[in-house]
Amino acid sequence: MTKLNRSSPIGERIVKVMEVTQVLLNAQSIDGSVRKNAEESLKQFQEQNLPGFFLSLSGELANEEKPVETRKLAGLILKNALDAKEQHRKFELVQRWLLLDGNAKSQIKAFLLKTLSSPASDARSTASQVIAKVAGIELPQKQWPELISSLISNVHQLPAHAKQATLETLGYLCEEVSPDVIDQDQVNKILTAVIQGMSASEGNTDVRLAATKALYNALGFAQANFSNDMERDYIMRVVCEATLSPEVRIRQAAFECLVSISSTYYEKLAPYIQDIFNITAKAVKEDEEPVALQGIEFWSSICDEEIDILEEYGGDFTGDSDIPCFYFIKQALPALVPMLLETLLKQEEDQDQDEGAWNIAMAGGTCLGLVARTVGDDIVPLVVPFIEENITKPDWRQREGATYAFGSILEGPSPEKLIPLVNVALNFMLSALTKDPNSHVKDTTAWTLGRIFEFLHGSAVASPIITPANCQQIVTVLLQCMKDTPNVAEKACGALYFLAQGYEEMGPSSPLTPFFQEIVQTLLSVTHREDSGESRLRTAAYETLNEVVRCSTDETAPLVLQLVPVIMMELHNTLEGQKLSSDEREKQNELQGLLCGCLQVIIHKLGSSEPTKYAFIQYADQIMGLFLRVFACRNATVHEEAMLAIGALAYLTGADFAKYMPEFYRYMEMGLQNFEEYQVCAVTVGVVGDISRALEEKIVPYCDGIMTQLLKNLSSNQLHRSVKPPIFSCFGDIALAVADYFEKYLMWAMSALQSAAELSTHTAGDDELIEYTNSLRNGILEAYSGIFQGFKNSPKTQLLIPYAPHILQFLDGIYMGKDMDDVVMKTAIGVLGDLADTLGSHAGSLIQQSVSSKDFLNECLSSEDHMIKESAEWAKLAVSRAISV
């Protein structure tokens, strides 16, 4: 054998493989500098020699002589080199892999498949994930066609640990690729292998668990199999048998499969529902908590399905509806409700203090609430006896369970059915809130009061439950509860929030007016409690304060005005430069965000009537000064809240806002450039619109910078897509503000609008995509509308004529697509009117030639939505004027 020449590429490769183990060990070192050096060398290796990088890591993963921790890390680095959360980065990584040398890829894949039979479970599991990532890239490109058959043959012959790893790989693979990538014949083989691995005859627990988890991921591929009665029966039988396995993890995984089946194959469940009820009921009563929780989750999931179906079809089933409602919940009620009520008595001692708590009592209450929304009035007689029997019992669990049951069924049944119960219960609950010795009971009582005020109080409810006689008592009790433990005080804030909200539409005077001062002072003192950081208490107090202000009437406007300097002072205090630990800084940022949010609500409130607006102006300079100081702190949430408050301030001060622009402009630009925290970017875009409306032509000096940045944002593939629709709307706001000065940007803006318009007419996809497409269309249409209105009556109107055919074509495309929502319909018909109104006779003949303008207009004229109808009537007028000229 010839000696390897050091300079040959193979020689180099071996050196890299030898070194990589040490580098991977160093990357896990306790010593920070050693770790940093190792990470740096891995990064360089990846940039300089990608095939070598992939080969040495996959070689490390497959090498039984290497330490388990370096093998596992090698696998994780591989996985992260193939996939990323950000779409644009993911696309780059996929392209990079596809362009890799074919021989290198084959070697890497051989290493990965070899690792599946490794005795080291960490190495096997990591290899499974990497294989699935590679499959996710290659299978859609019709590459690696032999993968699935080679995995399937592994399942049938290997030792148990390799069988387990192969099933795990099949599971991950189904998670990575979409069902249309794998043909039915291979799907059948995957399902056969998985179901065999799940069956009771499989002696090895790990294999059976891996198979059950794999089925969970493979269910989306089984459409055809679930449509075949024999195959479906077989799958359901094996899943139900697995729920009875002696191993708790297998039982839990099997129930997770049932939960997934309940939503994916709801319409196929009828033959099995009785058996599933028996299995879930037994699990909920007797099994360990993780399994029992999945048993309840199954019924919650069925409720979700039936609520959706009933909402979509409004209860009247025609022969052509996609999925009929089988009323499983209604049929199961007599047995299901008692089972759920029993879970309510299995509370944990400290569940109210722990924010992430989730246990069987909470799951049972949540499910009971969904059942109430599914069946409405029918649930009430089944729950009332439980409440009556337990509400006065000496054991706190029974009192709390009864209160929780009551609170859970308040959404769904009719007010007629519930209000008599509430009238009986209200006094009892107010007294429990102050006198019950147990904190859990108080917590749930305050929560239930909040639900009563949310669903059964307000202008829409015929018979009021809150009267002049009990209003004072309710307010007094809630304010008293704000001195209770943080969790109880937080729920009391929530109840007061809905109490205030219910009076929003009640005319010029509100029953809360006499208590306004006391409410505001109590809420402010809650925000200063030492323990207001617990149970989200401080946030809840500010949210409630905001709602009380928002729903207040003119009578209390002077008191709202007095609140301005108080909140300003609080914000000022957070900006004074003390040295803070990172934990304290986080709390400080949260408080700044809450205070900016509070000021936004106050500015909005005072800006809505002339006298208060005038009185508020004296504070505008100082407030703007505070907001500008807030931007100096680097925190996304705070920036978002401050931006929104500045938008409100611009609306209130109008053209006078111009004096703040020289200083504010750079923060606005920073916001528009903030791609990382795209919510900040989106809010800033909205504020640019607010400011354009406020300043009108005074925004001209800043337009070059703003338009340049907005056009840059549109062409970037790194900005989250949700920011693009508001950018288009913002074009409309700017054009409306600066009128025909917009000529300067017209060519660029129209070109961006045209390419987006073309994209948005070809859609096929899920609900989420259709929803996004509609928001994109609406943004584009708002831009067109603003541009046409801005150029109206200008000598430069003729500049718009060349764009008219394209815009009419866009309107045709939307109309023919038949998937627009009402918002788009209203904006679209408005654009037709704007086009006719601004271009006059130039538009007339084009509109007459357009494919669908006439049908579109007629459809909108006969719409039941009065906003659409109004828009259409105006458009009809403009169009007929344009045609007759």
DAHUMO-V75592 format. One record per residue. N is the residue number from 1. RES is the residue in one letter. PHI is phi as a letter, one per 20 degrees, with the letter a starting at -180 (NA if undefined). NEAR is the number of other C-alpha atoms within 10 Angstrom. D_CENTER is the distance of its C-alpha to the mean C-alpha in whole Angstrom. Layout:
n = [N,N]
res = [RES,RES]
phi = [PHI,PHI]
near = [NEAR,NEAR]
d_center = [D_CENTER,D_CENTER]
This chain:
n = [1,2,3,4,5,6,7,8,9,10,11,12,13,14,15,16,17,18,19,20,21,22,23,24,25,26,27,28,29,30,31,32,33,34,35,36,37,38,39,40,41,42,43,44,45,46,47,48,49,50,51,52,53,54,55,56,57,58,59,60,61,62,63,64,65,66,67,68,69,70,71,72,73,74,75,76,77,78,79,80,81,82,83,84,85,86,87,88,89,90,91,92,93,94,95,96,97,98,99,100,101,102,103,104,105,106,107,108,109,110,111,112,113,114,115,116,117,118,119,120,121,122,123,124,125,126,127,128,129,130,131,132,133,134,135,136,137,138,139,140,141,142,143,144,145,146,147,148,149,150,151,152,153,154,155,156,157,158,159,160,161,162,163,164,165,166,167,168,169,170,171,172,173,174,175,176,177,178,179,180,181,182,183,184,185,186,187,188,189,190,191,192,193,194,195,196,197,198,199,200,201,202,203,204,205,206,207,208,209,210,211,212,213,214,215,216,217,218,219,220,221,222,223,224,225,226,227,228,229,230,231,232,233,234,235,236,237,238,239,240,241,242,243,244,245,246,247,248,249,250,251,252,253,254,255,256,257,258,259,260,261,262,263,264,265,266,267,268,269,270,271,272,273,274,275,276,277,278,279,280,281,282,283,284,285,286,287,288,289,290,291,292,293,294,295,296,297,298,299,300,301,302,303,304,305,306,307,308,309,310,311,312,313,314,315,316,317,318,319,320,321,322,323,324,325,326,327,328,329,330,331,332,333,334,335,336,337,338,339,340,341,342,343,344,345,346,347,348,349,350,351,352,353,354,355,356,357,358,359,360,361,362,363,364,365,366,367,368,369,370,371,372,373,374,375,376,377,378,379,380,381,382,383,384,385,386,387,388,389,390,391,392,393,394,395,396,397,398,399,400,401,402,403,404,405,406,407,408,409,410,411,412,413,414,415,416,417,418,419,420,421,422,423,424,425,426,427,428,429,430,431,432,433,434,435,436,437,438,439,440,441,442,443,444,445,446,447,448,449,450,451,452,453,454,455,456,457,458,459,460,461,462,463,464,465,466,467,468,469,470,471,472,473,474,475,476,477,478,479,480,481,482,483,484,485,486,487,488,489,490,491,492,493,494,495,496,497,498,499,500,501,502,503,504,505,506,507,508,509,510,511,512,513,514,515,516,517,518,519,520,521,522,523,524,525,526,527,528,529,530,531,532,533,534,535,536,537,538,539,540,541,542,543,544,545,546,547,548,549,550,551,552,553,554,555,556,557,558,559,560,561,562,563,564,565,566,567,568,569,570,571,572,573,574,575,576,577,578,579,580,581,582,583,584,585,586,587,588,589,590,591,592,593,594,595,596,597,598,599,600,601,602,603,604,605,606,607,608,609,610,611,612,613,614,615,616,617,618,619,620,621,622,623,624,625,626,627,628,629,630,631,632,633,634,635,636,637,638,639,640,641,642,643,644,645,646,647,648,649,650,651,652,653,654,655,656,657,658,659,660,661,662,663,664,665,666,667,668,669,670,671,672,673,674,675,676,677,678,679,680,681,682,683,684,685,686,687,688,689,690,691,692,693,694,695,696,697,698,699,700,701,702,703,704,705,706,707,708,709,710,711,712,713,714,715,716,717,718,719,720,721,722,723,724,725,726,727,728,729,730,731,732,733,734,735,736,737,738,739,740,741,742,743,744,745,746,747,748,749,750,751,752,753,754,755,756,757,758,759,760,761,762,763,764,765,766,767,768,769,770,771,772,773,774,775,776,777,778,779,780,781,782,783,784,785,786,787,788,789,790,791,792,793,794,795,796,797,798,799,800,801,802,803,804,805,806,807,808,809,810,811,812,813,814,815,816,817,818,819,820,821,822,823,824,825,826,827,828,829,830,831,832,833,834,835,836,837,838,839,840,841,842,843,844,845,846,847,848,849,850,851,852,853,854,855,856,857,858,859,860,861,862,863,864,865,866,867,868,869,870,871,872,873,874,875,876,877,878,879,880,881,882,883,884,885]
res = [M,T,K,L,N,R,S,S,P,I,G,E,R,I,V,K,V,M,E,V,T,Q,V,L,L,N,A,Q,S,I,D,G,S,V,R,K,N,A,E,E,S,L,K,Q,F,Q,E,Q,N,L,P,G,F,F,L,S,L,S,G,E,L,A,N,E,E,K,P,V,E,T,R,K,L,A,G,L,I,L,K,N,A,L,D,A,K,E,Q,H,R,K,F,E,L,V,Q,R,W,L,L,L,D,G,N,A,K,S,Q,I,K,A,F,L,L,K,T,L,S,S,P,A,S,D,A,R,S,T,A,S,Q,V,I,A,K,V,A,G,I,E,L,P,Q,K,Q,W,P,E,L,I,S,S,L,I,S,N,V,H,Q,L,P,A,H,A,K,Q,A,T,L,E,T,L,G,Y,L,C,E,E,V,S,P,D,V,I,D,Q,D,Q,V,N,K,I,L,T,A,V,I,Q,G,M,S,A,S,E,G,N,T,D,V,R,L,A,A,T,K,A,L,Y,N,A,L,G,F,A,Q,A,N,F,S,N,D,M,E,R,D,Y,I,M,R,V,V,C,E,A,T,L,S,P,E,V,R,I,R,Q,A,A,F,E,C,L,V,S,I,S,S,T,Y,Y,E,K,L,A,P,Y,I,Q,D,I,F,N,I,T,A,K,A,V,K,E,D,E,E,P,V,A,L,Q,G,I,E,F,W,S,S,I,C,D,E,E,I,D,I,L,E,E,Y,G,G,D,F,T,G,D,S,D,I,P,C,F,Y,F,I,K,Q,A,L,P,A,L,V,P,M,L,L,E,T,L,L,K,Q,E,E,D,Q,D,Q,D,E,G,A,W,N,I,A,M,A,G,G,T,C,L,G,L,V,A,R,T,V,G,D,D,I,V,P,L,V,V,P,F,I,E,E,N,I,T,K,P,D,W,R,Q,R,E,G,A,T,Y,A,F,G,S,I,L,E,G,P,S,P,E,K,L,I,P,L,V,N,V,A,L,N,F,M,L,S,A,L,T,K,D,P,N,S,H,V,K,D,T,T,A,W,T,L,G,R,I,F,E,F,L,H,G,S,A,V,A,S,P,I,I,T,P,A,N,C,Q,Q,I,V,T,V,L,L,Q,C,M,K,D,T,P,N,V,A,E,K,A,C,G,A,L,Y,F,L,A,Q,G,Y,E,E,M,G,P,S,S,P,L,T,P,F,F,Q,E,I,V,Q,T,L,L,S,V,T,H,R,E,D,S,G,E,S,R,L,R,T,A,A,Y,E,T,L,N,E,V,V,R,C,S,T,D,E,T,A,P,L,V,L,Q,L,V,P,V,I,M,M,E,L,H,N,T,L,E,G,Q,K,L,S,S,D,E,R,E,K,Q,N,E,L,Q,G,L,L,C,G,C,L,Q,V,I,I,H,K,L,G,S,S,E,P,T,K,Y,A,F,I,Q,Y,A,D,Q,I,M,G,L,F,L,R,V,F,A,C,R,N,A,T,V,H,E,E,A,M,L,A,I,G,A,L,A,Y,L,T,G,A,D,F,A,K,Y,M,P,E,F,Y,R,Y,M,E,M,G,L,Q,N,F,E,E,Y,Q,V,C,A,V,T,V,G,V,V,G,D,I,S,R,A,L,E,E,K,I,V,P,Y,C,D,G,I,M,T,Q,L,L,K,N,L,S,S,N,Q,L,H,R,S,V,K,P,P,I,F,S,C,F,G,D,I,A,L,A,V,A,D,Y,F,E,K,Y,L,M,W,A,M,S,A,L,Q,S,A,A,E,L,S,T,H,T,A,G,D,D,E,L,I,E,Y,T,N,S,L,R,N,G,I,L,E,A,Y,S,G,I,F,Q,G,F,K,N,S,P,K,T,Q,L,L,I,P,Y,A,P,H,I,L,Q,F,L,D,G,I,Y,M,G,K,D,M,D,D,V,V,M,K,T,A,I,G,V,L,G,D,L,A,D,T,L,G,S,H,A,G,S,L,I,Q,Q,S,V,S,S,K,D,F,L,N,E,C,L,S,S,E,D,H,M,I,K,E,S,A,E,W,A,K,L,A,V,S,R,A,I,S,V]
phi = [NA,f,f,f,f,g,e,f,g,f,g,g,f,f,g,f,f,f,f,f,g,f,f,f,f,f,f,d,f,f,f,g,f,f,f,f,f,f,f,f,f,f,f,f,g,f,f,e,b,f,g,f,f,f,f,f,f,f,f,f,f,e,e,f,e,e,f,g,f,f,f,f,f,g,f,f,f,g,g,f,e,d,b,b,f,f,g,f,f,g,g,f,f,f,g,f,f,f,e,f,g,g,f,f,f,f,f,f,f,f,g,f,f,f,f,f,d,f,f,e,f,f,f,g,f,f,f,g,f,f,g,f,f,f,f,f,e,e,g,f,e,m,d,l,f,e,g,f,f,f,f,f,f,g,f,e,c,e,f,g,f,f,f,g,f,f,f,f,f,g,f,f,f,f,f,e,d,e,g,f,e,d,f,g,f,f,g,g,f,f,f,f,f,f,f,f,f,e,f,f,f,f,f,e,g,f,f,f,f,f,f,f,f,f,f,g,f,e,g,f,e,e,g,f,f,f,e,d,g,f,f,f,g,f,f,f,f,f,f,f,f,f,f,d,g,f,e,g,f,f,g,f,f,f,f,f,f,f,f,f,f,f,e,f,c,g,f,d,e,g,f,d,f,f,f,f,g,f,f,f,f,f,f,f,f,d,e,f,g,g,f,g,f,f,f,f,g,g,f,f,f,f,g,g,f,f,f,f,f,f,f,f,d,l,n,d,e,e,f,d,f,g,c,f,e,e,l,g,f,g,f,e,g,g,e,f,f,g,f,f,f,f,f,f,e,d,f,d,g,d,f,f,e,e,f,e,g,b,b,f,f,f,f,f,f,f,f,g,f,f,f,f,f,f,d,m,g,f,f,g,f,e,d,g,g,f,f,f,f,d,f,d,f,f,f,g,f,f,f,f,f,f,f,f,f,f,g,f,d,e,d,p,f,f,g,g,f,e,g,g,f,f,f,f,e,g,f,g,f,f,f,f,f,e,d,f,f,d,f,g,f,f,g,f,f,f,f,f,g,g,f,f,f,f,d,c,b,q,f,e,e,f,d,f,e,d,c,g,f,d,f,f,f,f,f,g,f,f,f,f,f,f,e,f,g,g,f,f,f,f,f,f,g,g,f,f,g,f,f,f,f,f,e,f,e,e,n,f,c,d,g,e,g,f,d,g,g,f,f,f,f,f,f,f,f,f,f,e,f,g,e,f,f,e,l,l,f,f,g,f,f,f,f,f,g,g,f,f,f,f,e,f,d,g,g,e,g,g,f,f,f,f,f,g,f,f,f,g,f,f,f,g,f,f,e,f,f,e,f,c,f,f,f,f,f,f,f,f,f,f,f,g,f,f,f,f,f,f,f,g,f,f,f,f,f,f,f,e,c,g,f,f,g,f,f,f,g,g,e,g,g,f,f,f,g,f,f,f,f,f,f,f,e,e,b,f,g,f,f,f,f,f,g,f,f,f,g,f,f,f,f,f,e,m,f,f,f,g,f,e,f,g,e,f,g,f,f,f,f,f,f,f,e,e,f,g,e,f,f,f,f,f,f,f,g,f,f,g,f,g,f,g,f,f,e,l,f,f,e,g,g,d,f,g,f,f,f,g,f,f,f,f,g,f,e,e,e,e,e,g,f,f,e,f,g,f,f,f,g,f,g,f,f,f,f,f,f,d,l,f,g,f,g,g,d,g,f,f,f,f,f,f,f,f,f,f,f,f,g,e,e,e,c,b,r,f,g,f,f,f,f,f,g,f,f,f,g,f,f,f,f,f,f,g,f,f,f,f,f,f,e,g,m,e,f,e,g,f,f,e,g,g,e,f,g,f,f,f,f,f,f,g,g,f,f,f,f,m,c,e,e,f,f,f,g,f,f,f,f,f,f,g,f,f,f,f,f,e,e,l,f,f,e,g,f,f,f,f,e,f,f,c,g,f,f,g,f,f,f,f,f,e,f,e,e,f,f,f,f,f,g,f,f,f,f,g,f,f,f,f,f,f,f,f,f]
near = [3,4,6,12,10,12,8,9,12,13,14,14,18,15,13,17,19,12,12,23,20,12,20,24,17,20,23,17,14,9,10,12,12,16,17,14,14,21,17,14,15,17,12,13,17,15,11,11,11,17,20,20,22,24,22,24,27,26,24,28,31,26,17,15,8,13,14,17,16,23,29,23,21,25,30,18,16,24,19,14,18,21,20,15,8,11,13,14,14,16,14,13,16,19,12,13,19,15,9,13,11,12,10,15,18,13,14,21,20,14,21,24,21,17,28,28,22,20,13,16,18,17,29,29,20,24,34,25,23,27,23,23,23,22,23,22,22,17,18,14,12,11,12,15,13,8,14,20,12,12,20,21,14,20,22,13,10,13,12,18,18,22,27,27,29,31,29,27,28,29,26,23,24,24,19,17,18,14,17,9,13,17,10,16,8,13,19,15,15,26,22,15,21,28,19,19,28,29,19,15,9,13,12,15,19,19,24,27,25,24,31,33,25,29,31,21,18,22,21,16,22,21,14,12,19,19,12,10,11,10,15,18,15,14,23,18,13,18,23,20,16,23,25,17,17,10,14,17,18,24,27,28,25,29,32,24,25,25,21,19,22,23,17,15,16,19,15,16,17,11,9,13,14,12,11,19,17,12,17,25,19,14,24,24,15,11,17,13,16,18,24,24,24,25,29,27,23,24,25,23,20,23,27,18,20,26,18,14,19,16,11,11,15,10,11,9,14,9,8,7,12,11,14,17,18,15,15,17,21,16,10,14,16,12,13,18,19,13,19,24,22,16,21,24,20,16,19,15,9,10,15,18,15,11,11,8,11,13,18,24,22,20,21,29,23,20,24,30,23,25,30,23,21,26,19,18,18,16,22,19,10,15,18,14,11,19,20,13,12,18,20,14,13,9,11,19,21,22,26,27,27,29,28,28,24,28,22,23,25,26,21,21,18,13,19,13,15,19,19,12,14,19,13,10,13,17,14,14,21,20,13,17,26,14,10,16,11,15,18,23,24,30,25,25,29,29,22,24,26,22,22,23,22,21,17,25,23,22,14,11,14,11,15,13,18,18,10,8,8,12,15,15,13,19,19,14,15,24,21,15,22,22,15,17,18,24,24,28,28,27,28,33,29,24,25,26,23,23,27,24,21,20,20,20,14,14,9,10,15,19,15,20,15,12,13,18,14,14,21,21,13,17,20,17,15,24,18,11,13,8,14,21,14,16,20,16,26,27,21,23,29,22,19,27,23,21,20,23,24,19,18,23,21,16,13,17,18,12,14,22,19,11,17,17,13,12,17,19,12,13,23,17,12,16,17,8,7,9,8,10,8,9,8,11,14,13,12,17,21,16,20,27,23,24,23,27,22,25,26,21,20,23,27,20,23,24,21,12,13,11,11,18,18,13,13,19,17,10,13,16,12,13,22,18,14,18,23,19,12,23,20,11,13,10,17,20,17,25,28,23,24,28,29,23,26,26,23,22,24,25,22,25,19,16,18,13,21,17,10,14,18,9,11,17,14,11,17,20,18,14,24,22,19,18,18,12,16,20,19,26,28,22,22,30,27,21,22,24,21,22,28,28,21,23,22,19,18,18,22,16,10,12,19,12,11,21,19,12,14,20,17,12,21,19,11,12,11,15,21,19,13,14,22,22,24,23,27,27,24,26,33,26,26,30,28,25,26,22,21,22,18,21,18,11,16,17,14,14,21,18,12,16,22,17,10,19,24,14,13,20,20,12,13,11,10,8,9,9,12,17,15,15,23,24,21,26,31,24,26,30,29,25,28,28,25,23,30,26,22,23,24,20,14,12,9,12,17,13,14,18,13,9,14,18,15,13,19,23,17,20,26,18,18,23,19,14,13,8,16,19,13,15,14,22,24,21,23,30,26,24,25,29,25,23,30,27,24,24,21,21,17,17,21,21,13,16,22,13,12,14,17,19,21,14,12,20,22,15,14,22,21,12,15,9,12,13,15,23,20,16,22,28,18,17,23,21,13,20,26,15,15,22,17,10,9]
d_center = [62,62,61,57,58,55,54,53,50,50,51,49,46,48,48,44,44,46,45,41,41,42,40,37,39,39,35,35,38,37,39,37,39,40,36,35,39,37,34,36,38,36,34,37,38,35,36,39,40,37,38,40,37,36,39,40,36,36,40,39,37,39,42,43,46,43,41,38,36,37,36,33,32,33,31,28,29,30,26,25,27,26,22,19,16,16,17,20,22,21,23,26,26,26,29,31,31,32,35,36,40,40,43,41,38,40,41,38,37,40,39,36,37,40,38,36,40,40,41,38,35,33,34,34,30,29,31,30,26,28,30,26,25,28,28,25,27,30,30,28,31,33,34,35,36,38,35,34,38,39,36,37,41,40,39,42,44,43,43,41,39,38,38,35,33,34,32,29,29,29,26,24,26,24,21,21,23,22,24,26,28,30,32,33,36,34,32,34,36,33,32,36,36,33,34,37,36,34,37,39,42,40,42,40,37,35,35,34,31,30,31,29,26,27,27,23,22,25,24,22,25,28,27,31,32,30,32,35,37,39,36,33,36,36,33,32,35,35,31,33,36,33,32,35,36,38,35,32,30,31,30,27,26,28,26,22,24,25,21,20,23,22,19,21,24,24,27,29,29,32,35,33,31,34,35,31,32,35,33,30,32,34,31,30,33,35,33,31,28,25,27,27,24,23,26,24,20,22,23,20,19,22,21,17,19,22,20,18,22,23,21,21,25,26,28,31,31,33,34,32,28,26,26,28,27,29,29,29,28,30,33,32,32,35,34,31,31,33,32,29,31,33,29,29,32,31,29,29,31,29,25,25,25,23,19,18,21,20,24,25,26,22,21,24,23,20,21,24,22,20,24,25,22,23,27,27,31,32,30,32,36,35,33,35,38,36,35,39,40,38,37,40,41,42,40,36,34,36,35,32,31,32,30,27,28,29,26,24,26,25,23,24,28,30,31,34,34,32,34,37,35,34,37,39,36,35,38,38,35,36,38,37,34,37,40,38,39,36,32,30,32,31,28,27,29,28,24,26,28,24,23,27,26,23,24,28,28,28,30,29,31,34,36,35,34,35,38,41,42,39,37,39,39,35,34,37,35,32,33,35,33,31,34,33,31,28,26,28,28,24,24,27,25,22,25,27,23,23,27,27,24,27,30,28,29,33,35,37,37,35,36,34,37,39,37,35,37,37,33,32,34,33,30,31,33,30,28,31,32,32,30,27,25,25,22,20,23,24,20,21,24,23,20,23,26,23,23,27,28,26,27,31,34,36,39,36,36,39,37,34,36,37,34,33,36,35,31,32,35,32,30,33,34,31,32,35,36,36,36,32,31,28,27,28,27,23,24,26,23,21,24,24,21,21,25,24,21,24,26,24,24,28,29,27,29,32,32,31,35,38,40,37,36,40,40,37,38,40,37,35,37,36,32,32,34,32,28,30,31,27,27,29,27,24,21,18,17,20,21,18,19,23,22,20,24,26,24,26,29,30,29,32,34,34,37,38,34,36,38,35,34,36,35,31,31,31,28,26,27,26,22,23,23,20,19,18,15,14,13,16,18,16,17,20,21,20,23,25,25,26,29,30,30,32,34,35,38,38,35,37,38,34,34,35,32,29,30,31,28,25,27,27,23,23,25,23,21,20,18,14,15,12,15,18,18,18,21,23,23,24,27,28,28,30,32,33,34,36,38,40,40,36,39,39,35,35,36,33,31,32,32,28,27,30,28,24,26,27,24,22,25,25,22,22,18,16,14,11,14,16,13,13,17,18,16,18,21,21,21,24,26,25,27,30,30,30,33,35,35,36,39,40,44,44,47,44,43,44,42,39,42,41,37,38,38,35,33,35,34,30,30,32,30,27,29,30,27,26,22,22,20,22,21,22,25,26,26,28,31,31,31,34,36,35,37,40,40,40,42,44,47,46,42,45,46,43,41,44,43,39,39,36,37,39,37,34,35,37,34,32,35,35,31,31,28,31,29,29,33,33,32,34,37,37,37,39,42,41,41,45,46,45,47,50,51]
